[in-house]
Amino acid sequence: MKKRINVGVVGLGYWGPNLVRNLRSIPDCRVKTVCDLNEERLRHIRSLYPEVEGETDFQRMVNNPEIDAVVIATSVRFHYPMAKASLTAGKHTLIEKPMATSTAECEELIEIAQRKGLVLMVGHTFLYSAAVRKIKEIVDNRDIGDLRYISARRLNLGLFQKDINVAWDLAPHDISIILYVMQELPFSVNCRGGAHITRGVEDVTSMSLHFSKERSAIIHSSWHDPRKIREMTIVGSRRMIVYDDISAQEKIKIYDVRVERPPHYDSFAEFHYAYHYGDTYSPHIKQDEPLKTECGHYIECIRDGAVPLTSGTAGLEVVRILEASSESLKLNGGPIDLWPQPNNGYSASPFPGQSMSPLMARSGQTVAPFPVAASRGNGNGTHAPFAKNGGNGTSAPFAKNGNGKAAGRNGHAAKVTAAGR
Ligand SMILES: NC(=O)c1ccc[n+]([C@@H]2O[C@H](COP(=O)([O-])OP(=O)(O)OC[C@H]3O[C@@H](n4cnc5c(N)ncnc54)[C@H](O)[C@@H]3O)[C@@H](O)[C@H]2O)c1
């Protein structure tokens, strides 16, 4: 029998308990220790899982020789110091999104992981969802024609954060999905926003990413909206996809609609756009919990020594875009250059000495095989929605904050199915 991977999880606020619950369901994995400065949170988790050890000192947890891997689910400002301590102690490390507060921090973590031969993974949870993988399959099969643009809305009332703005909190999910579907890095970003509640912390932002061939993406993030909306529209030259992550039954709808310009016309009177309205189709999506797939993938990568789908480099790409969005906010929406277009042929990394993320890499890297089958709605792996008449289809960095209490919005009960913020 294979030795189980012993995992330590730090941060038992809102998200950490979901990670603990899912890691415990992976046969090869044992949650050995959970860590939080807040003893009440520790007591709560230990009341659910009495066999798990509780720890308040993160450094002591990573120094434990019995721990093989660490999962970090604390506030963003702790991600870098904790991940550095974990990797330095020789532990595989999974960091929640966003990976860190700057590209410099991400680059250092990637370098340490590479030098020590450790798995470094980032919790871009939505890339492990069957719906997103289905969208990728549809786009890759060119069922929607040429991909033109993507618009994303992630809105809610709260949860207000004090140390990061809403783009850093919510947009990592949309950015990671957009890069995954586009298979390209943007050459520039613009971002505008407003801070209505906490001075200097934007609670609503509108970000646009610009890609080659006139392709673009718009991301609207808000903590200041009456409704919870998690929606993405993927517009192609032939069809369009609407992805509604809140919908229980029809997360993805494919609209057979398009508009075309007349190929040639002699007079203005002859000029008519041609609108096509066809069927709407909703493929079956398997209802797996993305976080469980993510946790299983982490353990598999540790076992196989493979690069995760959401590697440190993928985390860095997202943080680079967030960093640029913050620069753009200061310029009231002015454009910030990112990766120059020639690099968007994906042959080389824009970061010296680093390979592109597995999402972008075309060759040369062993990317962990991913259970693609989980995303196949029609069971045979091919997707042709309109082929048939579809329809059913205590060390200093980890010290407590000023008032001696752990920063956190605690008291949230672990959800049965974790929904990413
Ligand atoms: N992948 C997703 O879909 C998703 C969803 C929600 C949150 N997240 C991410 O998870 C992370 C945590 O978010 P949250 O909402 O759970 O935060 P939270 O504030 O609710 O919880 C953080 C916990 O970390 C603990 N903590 C802080 N410093 C500590 C230290 N030095 N040692 C030990 N414990 C410490 C706090 O006491 C608190 O219990 C964030 O990075 C967030 O972006 C990811």
The ligand as an SDF file (V2000), in Angstrom:
LIG
                    3D

 44 48  0  0  0  0  0  0  0  0999 V2000
  -10.4880   29.1750   -4.2140 N   0  0  0  0  0  0  0  0  0  0  0  0
  -11.5880   29.7770   -3.8360 C   0  0  0  0  0  0  0  0  0  0  0  0
  -12.6410   29.6510   -4.4600 O   0  0  0  0  0  0  0  0  0  0  0  0
  -11.5640   30.6430   -2.6080 C   0  0  0  0  0  0  0  0  0  0  0  0
  -12.7640   31.0140   -1.9880 C   0  0  0  0  0  0  0  0  0  0  0  0
  -12.6820   31.8220   -0.8330 C   0  0  0  0  0  0  0  0  0  0  0  0
  -11.4500   32.2130   -0.3520 C   0  0  0  0  0  0  0  0  0  0  0  0
  -10.3190   31.8380   -0.9990 N   0  0  0  0  0  0  0  0  0  0  0  0
   -9.0100   32.2590   -0.5170 C   0  0  0  0  0  0  0  0  0  0  0  0
   -8.7270   31.5950    0.7160 O   0  0  0  0  0  0  0  0  0  0  0  0
   -7.8960   32.4110    1.5290 C   0  0  0  0  0  0  0  0  0  0  0  0
   -8.5300   32.5700    2.8930 C   0  0  0  0  0  0  0  0  0  0  0  0
   -9.7490   33.2720    2.7340 O   0  0  0  0  0  0  0  0  0  0  0  0
  -10.8600   33.2320    3.8770 P   0  0  0  0  0  0  0  0  0  0  0  0
  -12.0090   33.9550    3.3300 O   0  0  0  0  0  0  0  0  0  0  0  0
  -11.0050   31.8460    4.3680 O   0  0  0  0  0  0  0  0  0  0  0  0
  -10.1380   34.1210    4.9920 O   0  0  0  0  0  0  0  0  0  0  0  0
  -10.5470   34.2230    6.5170 P   0  0  0  0  0  0  0  0  0  0  0  0
  -10.0360   35.5410    6.9350 O   0  0  0  0  0  0  0  0  0  0  0  0
  -11.9630   33.8470    6.7360 O   0  0  0  0  0  0  0  0  0  0  0  0
   -9.6640   33.0810    7.2180 O   0  0  0  0  0  0  0  0  0  0  0  0
   -8.2830   33.1710    7.3790 C   0  0  0  0  0  0  0  0  0  0  0  0
   -7.8810   32.3680    8.6100 C   0  0  0  0  0  0  0  0  0  0  0  0
   -6.4560   32.4040    8.7050 O   0  0  0  0  0  0  0  0  0  0  0  0
   -6.1230   32.5100   10.0690 C   0  0  0  0  0  0  0  0  0  0  0  0
   -4.7690   33.0780   10.2050 N   0  0  0  0  0  0  0  0  0  0  0  0
   -4.3600   34.3300    9.8950 C   0  0  0  0  0  0  0  0  0  0  0  0
   -3.0500   34.4480   10.1640 N   0  0  0  0  0  0  0  0  0  0  0  0
   -2.6340   33.2710   10.6470 C   0  0  0  0  0  0  0  0  0  0  0  0
   -1.3770   32.7850   11.0990 C   0  0  0  0  0  0  0  0  0  0  0  0
   -0.2960   33.5600   11.1300 N   0  0  0  0  0  0  0  0  0  0  0  0
   -1.2840   31.5050   11.5310 N   0  0  0  0  0  0  0  0  0  0  0  0
   -2.3800   30.7070   11.5170 C   0  0  0  0  0  0  0  0  0  0  0  0
   -3.6040   31.1260   11.1220 N   0  0  0  0  0  0  0  0  0  0  0  0
   -3.7230   32.3850   10.6780 C   0  0  0  0  0  0  0  0  0  0  0  0
   -7.1890   33.4240   10.6580 C   0  0  0  0  0  0  0  0  0  0  0  0
   -7.2940   33.2640   12.0560 O   0  0  0  0  0  0  0  0  0  0  0  0
   -8.4210   32.9550    9.9230 C   0  0  0  0  0  0  0  0  0  0  0  0
   -9.1080   31.9520   10.6390 O   0  0  0  0  0  0  0  0  0  0  0  0
   -7.7280   33.7320    0.7780 C   0  0  0  0  0  0  0  0  0  0  0  0
   -6.5340   33.7000    0.0800 O   0  0  0  0  0  0  0  0  0  0  0  0
   -8.8930   33.7340   -0.2100 C   0  0  0  0  0  0  0  0  0  0  0  0
   -8.6220   34.4750   -1.3720 O   0  0  0  0  0  0  0  0  0  0  0  0
  -10.3550   31.0510   -2.0860 C   0  0  0  0  0  0  0  0  0  0  0  0
  1  2  1  0
  2  3  2  0
  2  4  1  0
  4  5  1  0
  4 44  2  0
  5  6  2  0
  6  7  1  0
  7  8  2  0
  8  9  1  0
  8 44  1  0
  9 10  1  0
  9 42  1  0
 10 11  1  0
 11 12  1  0
 11 40  1  0
 12 13  1  0
 13 14  1  0
 14 15  2  0
 14 16  1  0
 14 17  1  0
 17 18  1  0
 18 19  2  0
 18 20  1  0
 18 21  1  0
 21 22  1  0
 22 23  1  0
 23 24  1  0
 23 38  1  0
 24 25  1  0
 25 26  1  0
 25 36  1  0
 26 27  1  0
 26 35  1  0
 27 28  2  0
 28 29  1  0
 29 30  1  0
 29 35  2  0
 30 31  1  0
 30 32  2  0
 32 33  1  0
 33 34  2  0
 34 35  1  0
 36 37  1  0
 36 38  1  0
 38 39  1  0
 40 41  1  0
 40 42  1  0
 42 43  1  0
M  CHG  2   8   1  16  -1
M  END
$$$$
